[in-house]
Amino acid sequence: MKQQRMKVKSIKEPIVGIIMGSKSDWEVMKNTCDIFKLFKIKFDVRVISAHRTPKRLEKFISEAEKKDYEVIIAAAGGAAHLAGVTAALTTIPVLGVPMPSVTDGIDSLLSTVQMPAGVPVATLAIGKAGAKNSALFAVAILSRKYPKIRQKLKKYRSEFESKIPIRPY
């Protein structure tokens, strides 16, 4: 019996999609990109509104699926439907970052976190902390598949821990 050779897929580099509802969200979301740069993870950033540019969102999701994006981070303020609509249109994991808005971002938080059962969105903190943590959460997801990223994440956390003083004085 002739033995078949298995084709080994080359290990691809992960890529993350970052979308934000408005150009004004960039000041917060550049923190997400800084984390990915630190970890040398490729990312694609775009301004896409679930309400104002729905066709652009559909096109982005189609491209993301063809290019095998592994995580999408969606940031929006106000009604903040971007993460939920994105999650409804793809099986790629979606992380939502609520943007500061009229009610200091509480409206954005509730719009992002209150998804109906069956359409999950992992929701992070409002603003800059959420932007940074969305990237670190994506890194943690990717670290399960990519050993080099896992090593970098362990080093990052170790260095982060070493910066915390033992005593307050």
C-alpha positions in Angstrom: 0.0 0.0 0.0 1.4 3.3 -1.1 1.8 5.8 1.8 0.3 9.2 1.1 2.3 12.3 2.0 0.5 14.8 4.0 0.8 18.4 2.8 2.0 20.5 5.7 0.5 23.9 5.7 3.0 26.6 6.2 2.6 28.5 9.4 1.0 31.7 8.5 1.3 34.9 10.4 -1.8 36.0 12.3 -3.5 39.1 11.4 -6.0 41.1 13.4 -8.6 43.5 12.0 -9.3 46.8 13.9 -12.3 48.8 13.0 -13.7 51.9 14.5 -16.9 53.8 13.9 -15.3 57.2 13.5 -12.0 58.8 12.7 -12.2 60.5 16.2 -11.9 57.0 17.8 -8.3 56.8 16.5 -6.8 58.7 19.5 -8.0 55.9 21.8 -7.5 53.0 19.3 -3.9 53.8 18.4 -3.2 52.3 21.9 -4.4 48.9 20.4 -2.0 49.3 17.5 0.9 50.1 19.8 0.4 46.8 21.6 0.3 44.8 18.3 3.5 46.6 17.2 5.2 45.6 20.4 4.3 42.0 19.8 5.0 42.3 16.0 1.5 41.2 15.1 0.1 42.3 11.8 -3.1 44.3 11.9 -5.4 46.2 9.5 -7.1 49.4 10.7 -10.1 50.9 9.1 -12.9 53.4 9.9 -16.2 51.7 9.4 -19.6 52.7 10.7 -22.3 50.0 11.2 -24.9 52.7 10.4 -23.3 55.1 7.9 -21.1 52.6 5.9 -22.8 49.2 6.1 -21.6 48.1 2.7 -18.0 48.9 3.7 -18.5 46.7 6.8 -19.8 43.8 4.6 -16.8 44.2 2.3 -14.4 44.3 5.2 -15.8 41.1 6.7 -15.7 39.3 3.4 -12.0 40.3 3.0 -11.3 39.4 6.6 -12.7 35.9 6.1 -10.7 35.4 2.9 -7.5 36.5 4.5 -8.1 34.4 7.6 -8.1 37.2 10.2 -8.1 35.5 13.6 -9.7 38.3 15.7 -11.6 41.5 14.9 -11.6 44.4 17.4 -14.5 46.8 16.9 -14.6 50.2 18.6 -17.6 52.5 18.6 -19.3 55.1 20.7 -22.9 56.1 21.3 -25.2 53.4 19.9 -22.1 51.3 19.5 -23.6 48.7 17.2 -20.3 48.1 15.3 -19.1 45.1 17.3 -22.5 43.4 17.4 -23.3 43.8 13.7 -19.8 42.5 12.9 -20.3 39.5 15.2 -23.6 38.8 13.5 -21.9 38.7 10.1 -18.9 36.5 10.8 -17.7 33.6 13.0 -14.4 35.4 13.6 -14.1 36.3 17.3 -15.1 39.9 17.9 -13.8 42.0 20.8 -15.8 45.2 21.4 -14.2 48.4 22.8 -16.8 51.0 23.9 -15.7 54.6 23.2 -16.2 57.5 25.5 -19.3 59.4 24.5 -22.2 61.5 25.8 -22.5 59.6 29.1 -18.8 59.1 29.6 -19.2 55.9 27.5 -21.8 54.1 29.6 -24.2 54.2 26.7 -21.4 52.7 24.5 -20.6 50.0 27.1 -24.2 48.9 27.4 -24.8 48.9 23.6 -21.7 46.7 23.2 -22.1 44.3 26.1 -25.9 43.7 25.9 -25.8 41.3 22.9 -28.6 38.8 22.5 -27.8 35.2 23.3 -26.2 33.5 20.2 -24.3 36.6 19.0 -21.4 36.9 21.4 -19.1 40.0 21.6 -16.3 40.0 24.2 -16.6 43.5 25.7 -13.7 45.4 27.2 -13.5 48.6 29.3 -14.4 52.0 28.0 -11.7 54.0 26.3 -8.0 53.6 26.5 -7.9 50.7 29.0 -10.3 48.8 26.8 -8.2 49.6 23.7 -5.0 48.3 25.3 -6.8 45.3 26.8 -8.5 44.4 23.5 -5.0 44.0 22.0 -3.7 42.0 25.0 -6.8 39.8 24.9 -6.3 39.2 21.1 -2.6 38.4 21.9 -3.7 35.9 24.5 -6.1 34.2 22.0 -3.3 34.1 19.4 -0.9 32.7 22.0 -2.8 29.5 22.2 -1.9 28.8 18.5 1.5 30.6 18.1 4.2 29.6 20.5 6.4 32.6 19.7 3.5 34.9 20.7 3.0 32.9 23.8 6.6 33.4 24.8 6.4 37.1 24.2 3.2 37.4 26.2 4.7 35.6 29.2 7.7 37.9 29.0 5.4 41.0 28.7 3.4 39.9 31.8 6.6 39.2 33.8 8.0 42.6 32.9 4.6 44.2 33.7 4.6 42.5 37.1 8.1 43.6 37.9 7.1 47.2 37.5 4.6 47.0 40.4 6.2 48.1 43.7 5.9 45.9 46.7 5.5 48.8 49.1 3.7 52.1 48.4 6.5 54.2 50.0 
